[in-house]
Amino acid sequence: MKRSWKQKLFLGLAVAAVLTGGAIAAMAATNQTKARHPGGPLAAAASYLGVSTSQLRDELRSGKSLAQVADSTSGKSSKGLVDAVVASERSRLTSALANLPRRVERQVQRVGGARAPGARKRPIPVAAAYLGMKPAELRAQLRSGNSLAQVADSTSGKSAAGLIDAIVAARKTALAALVADGTLTPAQESVRLKHLTRRVTATVNRVRGQRARSARVHSPTG
């Protein structure tokens, strides 16, 4: 939820900046980091300009602002771009506000509140349930230097592949719930699902502390 609200706040600030003028370059910088979320300001700008988001992103990376791209596009202008993006974001915000009561109602009714179990499926509880052990027992095995994959393969009737499937299934269920209560759009869900299995596989095979040790080994000051 926190990320969702931060994104909406960021979006609101971007629109406010456009409305007050002089912020179209700032919006370009914004979209270089937020462009991966479909339907955002960059997508609206690309639609207005008649280009793909990837083409527009390349233009921005070359050192241009959105205003410069718009003014150099036949039949378009920076003012028209501002109007198009504001209209798009106003529509998105109106939709978000329309869904707000339903989302709040779901959060209020959920046992344990907004951060209830299931709002985000973390790997340890899911892995522990699959392996038939307590989360504390699993954490102890991970602290001893084992990866989740090693623990799964050494557990009778279990496997690393089965563990990956269990975690992926749990996260898919959690994402579907977030879409159902309006926290995520279907497009955002698709983005997260695209590399889900690869990310879960990396998590399952990672030895606890491996990332930190790797960073130290490759540190130029080490």
N, C-alpha and C positions, 0 to 999 in steps of 0.2 A: 504494500500500500504506500509506503513512504516514497518509493520511486515514482509511483503513479502520480502522487500529489506534487512532487517536485517537478515532474515533467509538465504538469498543468500550470504550475506557478511560473515556470520558465516560459511556457507558451504565452501566458497572459502578459508577462513582462515584455516579450518580444512584440506582441501586438500593440501594447501601450506605447512602446518605443516608436513603432511605425506611425501610430496616430499622431504622436507629437512631432513627427518630422525629423529629418536628418539622421535616421537610424537604419537606412536601407543597407549600408555597408556593414553595420553591426549585425543585421539579420543574416547577411551572407556568412559572416563568421559563425553565427549561431548554427546555421544549417550545415556547415562543414562537419560539425560534431553530431547533429541531430538527424542528418539526412537518412540514416538507416531506418528511421521509423516512417513507414509509408503514410501518406496523407498529411504530412506536415507542411510548413510554409514553403520549403523548397519544392515539394511536389506541386503546390499551387502556383508557384512562380514558373516552374517548367511548363505547366499546362497553359498558362497565359502566354508564354513566349513561343509555344509550339515546338518544344524540344523535349528530349527525355531528361530525367533527373541526372543520369550519368553524364550526359553532354553538358548540362548546366554546371554540374559539379566540376568538370574539367575546366570550364571557363573560369570558375572562381579560383581554382588552384593555380591558374596561370597568372593570377594577380589582379583580376578584375573584380569590381563590385557588381552586385545585382543591378544597380542603377546603370552602370556602364554597359552591361550586357543588354539591358532593356532599351536604352537609348540608341544602341547600335543595331537593333533588330528592326527591320522594315515594318512599319505600321504599329510599333509598340513604343512605349515610353516608360520612364521610371514612375511617373505619376499613375499611369494606368496599371503598372505592376503593383504599386502600393494598394490601389483600390481593389485589385483582384485578390491579393493576399488577405487584406482586411476582411473582404466579403467571405472568403473561404474560412478564415479563422473564426469569424463571427458565427458562421453556420456550425462549425465544430463545437464552439463553446455553448451555443444554444442547445445543441444535442446533448452535450455533457450535463448541462443544467437540468434538462428534461429528465435525464436518467438518474440524477442525484438522489431524489427521494427513495427510489427503488433500491439503489445501492446502499444508502444509509440504513434503510429498513432491514436489508439482509445482514448488515454488520451488527445491528442492534440485536437481531434475533439469534445470531450465531453464538453458540455456547463458547464461553471463553473470550468473547469480544472479537475485535478486528484482527488480533494476532492469534486467533484460535488455531490448534493443530489442523493441518490440511490447507491453510491459507498459502503455505509454501512448503512443499515437501523437501526436507533436507535429507541428505543421503544416509546419515547415521541411523536415525530411527527407522527408516524404511529398510535399510540393510539389516539392522538388528532383528526386525520382524521377520524378514525373509530367512535369516540364518537361525532363528529360534533362540536368540540370546538377548540379554538385557543390553541397552545402549552402553551402560557403564562397562560391561564385560568386553564389548566390541572395542570401545575406546582404549581399554587397557591393552588389547592385542595390537591396535594400531600404534600405540605409544612404544610398544616393544620393537617396532621396526617392520611390522608386516603391512602390506597393502590390503585393501578390501578384497582384491582378487585372490591374494594368497590365503586369506582367512576363509573365503568362500570355497576355494578348491580343497582346503584341508578339512572342511566340514562335511560329514557324511550326508550324502543325498543332495548336496548343493554344488554349485559351480559358479565361476566368475561370469559366465555367459548368462546364467539364470539370474544372478544378482543384477547385472546390467539391465536385463529385461524388466525386472521388478522395479528398479529405480526409474527407468524411462516411463513405465506405465503409471507410476505414482505421480510423476511430474506432468504427464499428459493430462491426468485427471485434475490436478491442481490448476493447470493452465485453462482447462475447459471451464472450471468453476470461476476463474477470474474473468473469463469472457462472458459467462452467464450473468455475473453481477455488475458488468460494465467497467471493471477495472482495466481490462485489456480489450482492444479491438481484435476482430478476427485476423486482420492483417498483421498486427503485432504478434499474435499467437503464432502465425505461420512463420514469422522471422525466428522466433524462439525455437520452434519445432525443427527448423531446417537443420541445425547442427546439434540437436539435443543428444542423439545417440553418441556422437563423437565426443562431446563434452563429458557425458556420463562415463564413457569408457576410459577417458583420461583420468577422471576422478577415482574410479575403481582401481586402476592400476598404479596410482600415485602412492608412494610411500610417504607417511607422515613426516613433514619437515623437509621433504625432498626439494621443494621449490626454494626454500630459504637457503639450504646448503648449496644448491646450484648457483644462486645469486652470489654467495660468498666466494665460491670457486672462481667465478667469472668476473669478480669485482676487480677493477683496475688498481685498487689500493691494496688488494689482498696479497 
